[in-house]
């Protein structure tokens, strides 16, 4: 079970929805940290260890692609599973996101069912 989850999205409402859905699908009681971009996510990772990262791709300052490159280049963080929730999720982008190190890609709008599938696939 994921005890500490890092949510990375520039939209406060998207972070709130994703958090609520994660709690619905079995992550209730988890500790959540929410940040608006990849740069803030890297800073958060220096302070805490996380079991799961859920990130958007289109963000200011540092987007999801750049964040994943930095994340997966560091052995300390490379094994943290990453779920991408993005409006840019199509077949071509999904392949690209997976090459960058994503474990699961979900298109927006997200649903509890899709997050449940992602969480289940990561726990198997």
LUMVEXKE-940962 format. One record per residue: residue in three letters; x, y, z of N, C-alpha, C, CB in turn. Coordinates in pm, whole numbers, plus 32768, in hexadecimal, padded with zeros to 4 digits. Glycine has a CB too. Layout:
N
r|n_east|n_north|n_up|ca_east|ca_north|ca_up|c_east|c_north|c_up|cb_east|cb_north|cb_up
ALA|X|Y|Z|X|Y|Z|X|Y|Z|X|Y|Z
...
This chain:
124
r|n_east|n_north|n_up|ca_east|ca_north|ca_up|c_east|c_north|c_up|cb_east|cb_north|cb_up
UNK|8054|7F89|8000|8000|8000|8000|8058|807C|8000|7FA0|8001|807A
UNK|8029|80E1|7FBE|8073|815F|7FB4|8053|81B7|802D|8051|81A9|7F30
UNK|80B9|81D5|807C|80A7|8222|80F7|80C2|82B8|80E3|8101|81EC|8163
UNK|811E|82D9|8086|813F|8365|806B|8138|837B|7FD5|81CE|838A|80A2
UNK|80E3|83D9|7FAE|80C8|83F2|7F20|80E3|8484|7EFF|8036|83CC|7EFD
UNK|812F|8498|7E94|814E|851E|7E63|80F7|853C|7DE9|81E6|852B|7E40
UNK|80A3|85A4|7DF3|804D|85CF|7D85|8089|864B|7D44|7FBB|85EC|7DB7
UNK|80A0|8643|7CC0|80E1|86B1|7C78|8086|86DE|7C07|816D|8684|7C42
UNK|804B|8754|7C16|7FF2|878B|7BAF|7FE3|881F|7BCB|7F65|8742|7BAF
UNK|7FE5|8871|7B63|7FD6|8901|7B78|7F47|8929|7B98|8006|894B|7AFE
UNK|7EE8|88CE|7B85|7E5C|88EB|7BA2|7E38|88B9|7C2E|7E01|88A9|7B38
UNK|7E14|8916|7C85|7DEA|88F2|7D0D|7D70|8896|7D09|7DC9|8972|7D5E
UNK|7D11|88B5|7CB2|7C98|8861|7CAB|7CB9|87D3|7C7A|7C2F|88A2|7C4F
UNK|7D16|87C6|7C1C|7D3E|8741|7BEE|7D7F|86F3|7C60|7D9E|874B|7B76
UNK|7DD4|8735|7CAD|7E14|86F2|7D1F|7DAC|86C5|7D84|7E7B|874E|7D62
UNK|7D4A|8719|7D9E|7CE0|86F6|7DFF|7C91|867D|7DCE|7C82|876F|7E15
UNK|7C6D|867B|7D50|7C1F|860C|7D18|7C71|858B|7D1D|7BF4|862C|7C87
UNK|7CEE|8592|7CF1|7D42|851A|7CF1|7D54|84E5|7D7E|7DCB|8539|7CB1
UNK|7D6A|853F|7DDC|7D79|8514|7E68|7CFA|84CE|7E99|7D99|858F|7EC3
UNK|7C86|850B|7E7F|7C07|84CD|7EA9|7BF5|8444|7E6A|7B91|8528|7E84
UNK|7C13|8438|7DEA|7C04|83B8|7DA5|7C67|8351|7DDC|7C19|83CA|7D0F
UNK|7CE1|8379|7DF9|7D42|831C|7E32|7D12|82E9|7EBA|7DCC|835F|7E40
UNK|7CD7|8343|7F08|7CA1|8318|7F89|7C2D|82B6|7F77|7C73|8392|7FDA
UNK|7BDB|82CE|7F12|7B69|8274|7EF5|7B9A|81E8|7ECF|7B13|82AE|7E83
UNK|7C07|81E0|7E83|7C34|815F|7E4E|7C98|8117|7EA8|7C72|8172|7DC6
UNK|7CA7|8143|7F24|7CF7|80F7|7F82|7D6E|813D|7FBF|7D26|8081|7F40
UNK|7D82|81BB|7FA2|7DF3|8203|7FDA|7DCA|825F|804E|7E37|8255|7F6E
UNK|7D54|8242|808A|7D2C|8293|80FD|7D90|827A|816D|7C9A|8273|812A
UNK|7DB1|82E1|81B4|7E15|82D8|821D|7EA2|82F5|81EC|7E11|8250|825B
UNK|7EB3|82FF|8169|7F37|8320|8133|7F56|83B3|8150|7F3D|8304|809A
UNK|7FD7|83D1|8157|8003|845B|8166|801C|8494|80DA|8084|8466|81C0
UNK|7FDB|8504|80BB|7FE6|8542|8037|8035|85C3|8040|7F5B|855D|7FFC
UNK|808A|85D8|7FDE|80CE|8658|7FCB|80A7|8687|7F3F|816D|864C|7FDC
UNK|807A|8704|7F34|804F|873B|7EB4|80AA|87AD|7E8C|7FBC|876A|7EBB
UNK|80D9|87A9|7E0E|812F|8813|7DD9|8101|8837|7D4C|81C5|87E7|7DD9
UNK|811E|88B2|7D1E|80E9|88E2|7C9E|813F|88C7|7C22|80D3|8972|7CA7
UNK|81B9|8890|7C33|820E|8879|7BBD|8281|881A|7BDF|8246|88FF|7B86
UNK|82C9|87F1|7B78|8336|8793|7B8A|83A7|87C6|7BE1|836B|876D|7B06
UNK|83C5|8846|7BD8|8430|8880|7C2B|840F|8872|7CBF|8447|8914|7C07
UNK|8394|8893|7CE2|8368|8886|7D6E|8366|87F3|7D98|82DD|88C5|7D83
UNK|8346|879A|7D3A|8346|870A|7D58|83D3|86DB|7D7A|830D|86B9|7CE1
UNK|8436|8706|7D2D|84C1|86DF|7D4A|84EC|8714|7DD3|851F|8714|7CDC
UNK|84C1|878D|7DF4|84E0|87C6|7E77|849E|8773|7EE6|84B2|8859|7E80
UNK|8421|8749|7ED0|83DA|86F8|7F33|8420|8671|7F47|8348|86E1|7F07
UNK|8453|8639|7EDC|8498|85B7|7EE4|851A|85C0|7F34|84B5|8583|7E58
UNK|8557|8634|7F38|85CF|8645|7F89|85AF|8643|801E|8615|86C9|7F65
UNK|8532|8666|8041|850A|866F|80CC|84C7|85F0|8100|84AD|86E2|80DF
UNK|8484|85A6|80A8|8435|8531|80D1|8448|84C0|806C|83A0|8554|80DE
UNK|8427|8447|8096|8423|83D4|803D|8391|83B6|801E|846B|8358|807D
UNK|8373|839A|7FA0|82EA|837E|7F77|82E1|82F3|7F3A|82B9|83E8|7F12
UNK|826C|82B5|7F4B|8251|822E|7F17|8215|8234|7E8B|81F4|81E3|7F74
UNK|81DC|82A6|7E67|8197|82B5|7DE7|8198|8348|7DBF|8105|827F|7DF0
UNK|81A7|8360|7D3D|819C|83E7|7D06|8130|83E4|7C9B|8225|8419|7CCB
UNK|80D3|8444|7CA4|806C|8457|7C3D|8084|84E3|7C05|7FD8|8447|7C78
UNK|809E|84EA|7B82|80C3|856B|7B48|807B|8588|7AC5|8158|8570|7B31
UNK|8066|8607|7AAF|8037|863B|7A2F|80B2|864B|79D6|7FE8|86C2|7A3F
UNK|809F|8664|7957|8110|867C|78FD|811C|870F|78D8|8101|8627|7880
UNK|80AD|8754|78C6|80AE|87E0|789A|80A7|883C|7914|8039|87FE|7839
UNK|811D|886E|793D|8125|88C6|79B2|818D|8932|7996|814A|8876|7A32
UNK|817F|89A6|79D6|81E5|8A0F|79C9|8261|89EC|7A1B|81AD|8A97|79F5
UNK|82C8|8A38|7A0B|8348|8A2F|7A52|8395|89B1|7A28|8331|8A2F|7AEA
UNK|8362|893B|7A4C|839C|88BD|7A1E|832A|885E|79FF|83FD|8880|7A89
UNK|831F|8837|797F|82B1|87DF|7957|82CD|874F|797E|8299|87E9|78C0
UNK|826D|86F9|7965|8277|866E|798A|82E7|8623|7944|81F7|862A|7970
UNK|8300|8642|78C5|836D|8601|787D|83F3|861D|78C0|8371|862F|77EB
UNK|840D|869B|78DC|848B|86C1|791B|8495|8687|79A8|8498|875B|7921
UNK|8427|868A|79F0|8424|8651|7A78|8446|85BC|7A75|8399|8666|7AB8
UNK|8408|8571|7A19|8424|84E2|7A10|84B6|84C7|79EC|83C9|84A2|79A8
UNK|84EE|8517|7993|857B|8507|796F|85D5|8516|79E9|85A4|856D|7903
UNK|85BC|857F|7A38|860A|8595|7AB2|85F2|8526|7B17|85E6|861E|7AF0
UNK|8576|8500|7B28|8551|8499|7B8A|8595|8414|7B6A|84B9|8487|7B8D
UNK|8587|83E6|7AF0|85B8|8362|7ACB|8650|835E|7ABB|8577|8334|7A4B
UNK|868F|83D4|7AB0|8721|83D9|7AA7|8764|83CA|7B2F|874D|845C|7A66
UNK|8717|83D4|7B99|874E|83CA|7C20|8729|8342|7C5C|8719|843E|7C7A
UNK|878D|82EE|7C78|8772|8268|7CAD|871A|8268|7D29|87F4|8223|7CCD
UNK|8727|82CE|7D7C|86D8|82D6|7DF7|8642|82DF|7DDB|8704|834F|7E4A
UNK|861D|831B|7D6A|8591|8332|7D49|855E|82DA|7CD7|857C|83C2|7D25
UNK|85B7|829B|7C8F|8593|8255|7C13|852C|81E5|7C27|860D|821C|7BD5
UNK|8527|81AB|7C9C|84CA|813B|7CB4|8441|8165|7CE5|8507|80DD|7D18
UNK|842D|81E5|7CFD|83A9|8213|7D2A|8349|8206|7CB4|83AF|82A7|7D61
UNK|82D9|81BD|7CC5|8279|81B3|7C58|8239|823A|7C38|820D|814D|7C7A
UNK|8221|8250|7BB6|81E9|82CF|7B87|816D|82B4|7B33|8251|8320|7B36
UNK|80FF|82F4|7B5A|8084|82F3|7B0A|8077|837E|7ACD|8006|82CE|7B61
UNK|8066|8382|7A4B|804E|8401|7A06|7FB9|840F|79EE|809E|840A|7980
UNK|7F83|8482|7A15|7EF8|84A5|79F8|7EFF|8524|79A4|7EA2|84BA|7A7E
UNK|7EDD|8518|7923|7EF4|8588|78C8|7E8B|8591|785C|7F7C|857D|788A
UNK|7E6A|860C|7837|7E10|8622|77C5|7E57|8602|7742|7DDD|86B3|77C4
UNK|7EDC|85F3|7747|7F2A|85D3|76D0|7F3E|853C|76BF|7FB1|8618|76D6
UNK|7EF0|84ED|7708|7F01|845B|7702|7EBC|8423|7686|7EC7|8418|7781
UNK|7F0C|8406|7621|7EDE|83BD|75AB|7F45|834F|7593|7ECC|841D|752C
UNK|7F2F|82F9|7530|7F88|8286|751C|8019|82AE|7506|7F58|8234|74A5
UNK|8031|8314|74B2|80BA|8340|7498|80FC|8378|7516|80BC|83A9|7429
UNK|80B4|83D0|755B|80EC|840A|75D5|80FC|83A2|7642|8093|847B|7607
UNK|809F|8342|7649|80AB|82D9|76AE|812F|828D|769D|8033|8278|76A5
UNK|8152|826B|7623|81D2|8227|7609|8247|827E|7635|81E0|8203|7573
UNK|823F|82FD|7615|82AA|835B|763A|82B5|8368|76D2|8291|83E6|75FB
UNK|8242|8374|7715|8242|8380|77A7|827D|8303|77E8|81B2|8398|77DB
UNK|825E|828E|77B1|8293|8211|77E6|832B|820B|77D2|824E|8197|77A3
UNK|835B|823E|7762|83EC|8242|774B|8431|829A|77B2|840B|8275|76BD
UNK|83EE|8304|77DB|8426|835D|7840|8423|8320|78CC|83DB|83E1|7840
UNK|83DB|82B2|78DD|83DA|826F|795E|8354|8267|79A4|8438|82B1|79B6
UNK|82E9|8290|7963|8265|8283|79A0|8240|81EF|79AB|81F9|82D0|794F
UNK|81F8|81CC|7A13|81CA|8143|7A24|813D|8130|79F0|81D1|811C|7AB6
UNK|80EF|819D|79ED|8064|8195|79C3|803A|821F|7992|8008|8164|7A37
UNK|7FE9|8223|7928|7FBC|82A3|78F0|7F23|82A3|78EB|7FF8|82BB|7862
UNK|7EE8|830D|7920|7E57|831D|7922|7E35|83A3|78E1|7E1F|8317|79B5
UNK|7DD2|83A2|788A|7DA4|841E|784D|7D44|8469|78A8|7D61|8402|77C9
UNK|7D40|84EC|7898|7CDE|853F|78DE|7C61|8546|7888|7D15|85CE|78FD
UNK|7BEB|8546|78BF|7BCF|8548|794D|7BE6|84BE|798D|7B40|8576|7967
UNK|7C20|84C1|7A02|7C3F|8446|7A4B|7BC1|8413|7A92|7CB1|845D|7AB2
UNK|7BBE|8392|7AAE|7B4E|8357|7AF8|7B86|82FD|7B65|7AEF|8307|7A98
UNK|7B35|82E1|7BCC|7B63|8284|7C33|7B86|81FB|7BF9|7AF8|8275|7C9F
UNK|7B39|81CD|7B97|7B52|8149|7B5C|7BDD|8145|7B1B|7AE6|8128|7AF4
UNK|7C00|81AD|7ACF|7C83|81B0|7A8D|7CF5|81B6|7AF4|7C8C|8228|7A2F
UNK|7CE2|8204|7B5E|7D49|820A|7BC6|7D53|8184|7C0F|7D2A|827B|7C2A
UNK|7CE2|8142|7C23|7CE4|80BE|7C63|7D33|805B|7C0F|7C53|808A|7C79
UNK|7D1D|805D|7B8A|7D68|8005|7B30|7DFE|8022|7B3A|7D38|8017|7A9E
UNK|7E22|80A1|7B3C|7EB0|80C6|7B45|7EED|8098|7BC8|7EC1|815D|7B36
UNK|7EAA|80B4|7C36|7EDC|808E|7CBB|7EE9|7FF6|7CC3|7E7D|80C3|7D2C
UNK|7E85|7FAF|7C93|7E88|7F1C|7C97|7EFD|7EE6|7C45|7E04|7EE2|7C63
UNK|7F15|7F1F|7BD1|7F82|7EEE|7B7C|800A|7F04|7BBD|7F7E|7F34|7AF3
UNK|8016|7F6D|7C0C|8096|7F8B|7C4E|80AD|7F36|7CCA|809C|801D|7C73
UNK|8042|7F00|7D02|8050|7EAF|7D7C|805F|7E1C|7D5D|7FDA|7EC5|7DD7
UNK|804A|7DF3|7CE3|8057|7D64|7CBE|80E6|7D38|7CBB|8017|7D4A|7C37
